[in-house]
Amino acid sequence: MDEMHFDGPDDPDDGGTSTVVAPKKQQKAESTGREVPKYHVILWDSDDHTFDYVEKMLRELFGHTKKDCEEIAKNVDKDGRAIVLTTTKEHAELKRDQIHAYGKDNLEASKGSMWATIESAD
């Protein structure tokens, strides 16, 4: 650490000189030139869940707009799956787990939450 000395009458025991230790500037980590790998959160189709359930879940967990939620719900129904988010691995795992924990639909046939997985975006 760098030391700075100040002359002054602030402390009679130090002979008129005070020492203040100033922290060194933090150095930024050098960029390795590699990007953080990205992962898709994939929502899988389920006959046990309504469009309203899917749209509400997407709004609450992902903050998607109503229009985006409707589009994703249609894609899940049509294609059997849809990407709901692309992010870091840790965040993707969290969002997948939140989908699994969201709970069942109000339909009598619904036995639980929807299914989601993550996969590399590469």
URLIN-V324176 format. One line per field, one symbol per residue. phi: phi as a letter, one per 30 degrees, with the letter a starting at -180 (. if undefined). psi: psi as a letter, one per 20 degrees, with the letter a starting at -180 (. if undefined). Layout:
BEGIN
phi = ???
psi = ???
END
This chain:
BEGIN
phi = .dcbcbclddbddciibcccccddddcdddddicdddcbcccccdaddbdeddddddddddciddeddddddddddddciaadcabaddddddddeddddcdjdddddddclddcbbbbddd
psi = qqppppprjhohijkjpqppopqqpppqpppijpqpqqqqoppqqpijprggggggghgghijqrgghgggggghgggiirqpiqpargghggghghhghihrrriqhipiarrpqrqqpi.
END
